[in-house]
Amino acid sequence: MGDWQGEIMQFERHAKSNSNFDDTVDIVREMISESGFGIISEIDVSGNILQSMGEVYRPYLILGACMPKHAARGLEARPDLGVLLPCNVAIHVEGEDVIVSVMEPREMLAILGDDVINELAEDVGSRLETLINEIPERTTPKTQGEFSGGSWGAGNWPPELQKIIDEFREIDDAMERYEVLYDWASECEMLSPENWNEDNKVHGCQSEAHVACSLDDDGGFRMVGGADAQIVQGLMAITQKAINGLTPAEVADFPATFARELGFQETLTPNRANGFLNMFTKVRKEAREMIK
């Protein structure tokens, strides 16, 4: 018998959300992106796996989070590491509670006894631990007084954005949504390609995409952008309509849930949706820097 049998491995960490399931999913997507990960896989346990068996199951979504450079280095050190990738983040309903769980790579991978893997696991583990620790606060709905001008969200979007949401709600066909997004590309306030650089690049986007943020003459937030794909520029144009002219403080806390109300989850591929989230996360990060 090995000595390890006297100890219980902590293979996951979890926290209770203070929001409903759908809002929690949106918030966790943002937090994953903010933590430096990309979402490379999604498993809808309730909607796909068990439904195909004729089973009714509580909402349960698994998001596969990955840091490409870490994954490449880890696989170089241990090719068999692939069986433990990516780092799964689960959002699921337990009774009346919404729970967010993440894997604990530091303990799970310590058994390999590899210095490179341990170093990577320490970095990934600390990021995931921070994410879990922030879940209660990030999922607590903000009161009206916590924003200047009130809290943006469902039922209280900026008028320009609400008009766009209403337009997309009238579209049932996914291909027609794509066509409307292509049309929006011509409305994008452009960042000219000669000004594209590493600092304004949106990492984790399927296309080449860049955004730059500044303040306008009235002190309002202004985002410009450009991409080599029309659909990405369309997404940028709608985002500009949503946030340009707001204060940096409002942009810093502007919820990404407007994308769900536009029906993008049904329209975009997972890679496109992840790229949009990375773009929006970058914009909000720059807004937070302006506040500082």
C-alpha positions in Angstrom: 0.0 0.0 0.0 1.3 3.5 -0.8 1.6 6.3 1.6 -0.9 8.4 -0.4 -3.8 6.4 0.8 -3.9 8.3 4.1 -4.6 11.5 2.2 -7.5 12.7 0.1 -6.5 14.4 -3.1 -8.2 17.8 -3.7 -9.0 17.4 -7.3 -11.3 20.4 -7.6 -12.3 23.8 -6.1 -15.7 25.2 -6.2 -17.8 28.2 -5.2 -21.5 29.1 -5.1 -22.7 31.7 -7.6 -25.1 34.5 -6.6 -26.7 34.6 -10.0 -28.9 32.3 -12.1 -27.4 29.6 -14.3 -27.3 31.5 -17.6 -25.9 34.7 -16.1 -23.3 32.7 -14.3 -22.2 31.0 -17.5 -21.7 34.4 -19.1 -19.8 35.8 -16.1 -17.6 32.7 -15.9 -16.8 33.0 -19.6 -15.6 36.5 -19.0 -13.5 35.5 -16.0 -11.9 32.6 -17.9 -10.8 35.0 -20.6 -9.6 37.6 -18.0 -7.5 34.9 -16.4 -5.5 34.3 -19.6 -7.3 31.2 -20.9 -9.1 30.5 -24.1 -12.2 28.3 -24.2 -11.5 25.5 -26.6 -14.3 23.1 -25.9 -17.8 23.1 -24.5 -19.9 20.1 -23.3 -23.5 20.7 -22.6 -24.2 17.7 -20.4 -27.9 18.3 -20.0 -28.6 19.5 -23.5 -26.6 16.9 -25.5 -25.4 13.9 -23.7 -28.2 13.0 -21.4 -30.9 14.3 -23.7 -29.8 11.9 -26.4 -30.4 9.1 -23.9 -33.9 10.4 -23.2 -32.9 11.7 -19.7 -33.9 15.0 -18.2 -31.0 16.5 -16.2 -30.3 19.7 -14.4 -28.3 22.4 -16.2 -24.7 21.3 -16.4 -22.1 22.9 -18.7 -18.4 22.1 -18.9 -16.0 24.6 -20.4 -12.5 23.5 -21.5 -10.0 26.3 -20.6 -6.6 26.3 -22.1 -3.4 28.4 -22.2 -1.9 27.4 -25.5 1.7 28.2 -24.6 1.4 26.3 -21.4 -0.2 23.4 -23.1 2.5 23.2 -25.8 5.3 23.3 -23.2 3.6 20.7 -21.1 3.0 18.3 -24.0 6.7 18.8 -25.0 7.7 17.7 -21.5 5.1 14.9 -21.2 3.3 13.8 -24.4 0.9 11.8 -22.3 -0.3 15.0 -20.6 -3.0 15.3 -23.2 -5.3 12.9 -21.4 -5.6 15.6 -18.6 -6.2 18.6 -20.9 -7.9 21.0 -21.1 -8.6 22.4 -17.6 -12.3 21.9 -17.2 -14.5 24.5 -15.6 -18.0 23.2 -14.7 -21.1 25.3 -14.1 -24.0 23.2 -12.7 -27.1 23.4 -10.6 -27.3 21.6 -7.3 -30.8 21.9 -5.8 -31.4 25.6 -5.8 -27.8 26.6 -6.0 -25.6 27.3 -9.0 -22.1 25.9 -8.4 -18.9 26.7 -10.3 -16.1 24.1 -10.1 -12.6 24.0 -11.5 -10.0 21.3 -11.5 -7.0 21.6 -9.1 -4.0 20.9 -11.4 -1.4 21.3 -8.7 -2.4 18.3 -6.7 -3.6 16.3 -9.7 -0.3 16.7 -11.6 2.1 16.4 -8.7 1.9 12.7 -9.0 3.9 13.0 -12.3 6.9 14.2 -10.4 8.0 16.5 -13.3 9.5 19.9 -12.6 8.2 21.5 -15.8 4.7 20.2 -15.2 4.8 21.3 -11.6 5.8 24.8 -12.6 3.0 25.1 -15.2 0.5 23.5 -12.8 1.4 26.1 -10.1 0.7 29.0 -12.5 -2.6 27.5 -13.9 -3.7 26.4 -10.4 -3.2 29.9 -8.9 -5.2 31.5 -11.8 -8.1 29.0 -11.3 -8.0 29.5 -7.5 -8.3 33.2 -8.0 -11.2 32.7 -10.4 -13.1 30.6 -7.9 -12.4 33.0 -5.0 -13.9 35.8 -7.0 -17.0 34.0 -8.0 -19.2 35.2 -5.1 -18.4 38.8 -5.6 -18.5 38.8 -9.5 -21.8 37.0 -9.6 -23.5 39.3 -7.0 -25.9 41.6 -8.9 -24.8 45.2 -8.5 -27.2 47.7 -7.0 -28.2 50.8 -8.8 -25.9 53.0 -6.7 -22.8 51.1 -7.7 -22.7 52.6 -11.1 -22.7 56.2 -12.3 -25.9 56.4 -14.3 -27.3 53.0 -13.1 -26.6 49.4 -13.9 -26.6 48.3 -17.5 -28.1 44.9 -18.2 -31.2 43.1 -19.5 -34.1 45.6 -19.7 -31.7 48.6 -19.2 -29.3 48.7 -22.2 -28.1 51.9 -23.8 -30.8 53.0 -26.4 -28.6 52.4 -29.5 -27.8 48.8 -28.3 -31.4 48.1 -27.4 -32.5 49.0 -31.0 -29.9 46.5 -32.3 -31.1 43.8 -29.9 -34.7 44.3 -31.0 -33.6 44.0 -34.6 -31.8 40.7 -34.0 -34.7 39.3 -32.0 -36.9 39.6 -35.1 -34.5 37.3 -37.0 -35.1 33.6 -36.7 -32.8 32.3 -39.4 -29.1 31.9 -38.4 -27.9 32.7 -42.0 -29.9 35.9 -42.0 -28.2 36.9 -38.7 -24.8 36.4 -40.4 -25.9 38.6 -43.3 -26.9 41.4 -40.8 -23.5 41.0 -39.1 -21.8 41.4 -42.4 -23.8 44.6 -43.0 -22.8 46.0 -39.7 -19.1 45.6 -40.7 -19.4 48.8 -42.8 -20.5 50.7 -39.7 -17.3 49.9 -37.8 -15.2 52.9 -36.7 -11.9 51.7 -38.2 -8.5 51.3 -36.8 -6.4 51.5 -40.0 -4.3 48.4 -40.7 -1.1 50.5 -40.6 -1.8 51.1 -36.9 -2.2 47.4 -36.1 0.5 46.2 -33.7 1.1 43.6 -30.9 -0.2 45.9 -28.2 -3.7 46.4 -29.8 -4.0 42.8 -31.1 -6.9 40.7 -29.8 -5.2 37.4 -28.8 -7.3 34.2 -29.1 -9.3 35.5 -32.0 -9.7 33.2 -35.0 -9.1 36.2 -37.3 -6.6 39.0 -37.2 -8.3 41.6 -35.0 -7.1 44.8 -33.3 -8.8 47.3 -31.0 -7.6 50.6 -29.6 -9.3 52.6 -26.9 -9.1 56.2 -25.9 -11.2 59.1 -24.5 -13.2 61.4 -26.8 -13.2 65.2 -26.4 -16.1 65.0 -23.8 -14.3 62.4 -21.7 -16.4 59.5 -23.0 -14.9 56.1 -23.9 -14.1 55.5 -27.5 -13.2 52.2 -29.1 -12.0 51.8 -32.7 -11.1 48.5 -34.3 -10.4 46.5 -37.4 -10.2 42.9 -38.5 -9.5 40.8 -41.6 -12.9 39.2 -41.4 -16.2 41.0 -42.0 -18.1 39.1 -39.3 -15.5 40.2 -36.7 -15.8 43.8 -37.8 -19.6 43.5 -37.6 -19.2 42.4 -34.0 -16.8 45.3 -33.3 -19.3 47.8 -34.8 -22.1 46.6 -32.5 -19.8 46.7 -29.5 -18.9 50.3 -30.4 -22.6 51.2 -30.5 -23.0 49.6 -27.1 -20.2 51.3 -25.2 -18.8 54.3 -27.1 -19.7 57.5 -25.3 -20.1 55.8 -21.9 -17.7 56.6 -19.0 -14.7 54.3 -18.5 -16.3 53.2 -15.3 -19.4 52.1 -17.0 -17.5 50.3 -19.7 -15.3 48.5 -17.2 -18.4 46.9 -15.7 -20.5 46.6 -18.8 -21.9 43.0 -18.9 -21.0 40.8 -21.9 -24.5 39.3 -21.6 -25.7 41.6 -24.4 -24.2 39.1 -26.8 -26.6 36.5 -25.5 -29.6 38.8 -26.1 -28.4 39.4 -29.6 -28.6 35.6 -30.2 -24.9 35.3 -30.9 -24.7 32.0 -29.0 -26.9 30.4 -31.6 -25.1 32.2 -34.5 -21.4 32.1 -33.8 -19.1 29.1 -33.8 -17.4 28.4 -30.4 -14.1 29.9 -31.8 -15.9 33.1 -33.0 -17.7 33.4 -29.7 -14.4 33.0 -27.8 -12.8 35.6 -30.0 -15.6 38.1 -29.4 -15.2 37.5 -25.6 -11.5 38.0 -25.8 -12.0 41.3 -27.7 -14.6 42.5 -25.2 -12.4 41.5 -22.2 -9.5 43.5 -23.7 -11.7 46.5 -24.1 -13.0 46.4 -20.5 -9.4 45.9 -19.2 -8.4 49.1 -21.0 -11.4 50.9 -19.5 -10.2 49.8 -16.0 -6.7 51.1 -16.7 -8.2 54.5 -17.6 -9.9 54.6 -14.2 -6.6 54.0 -12.4 
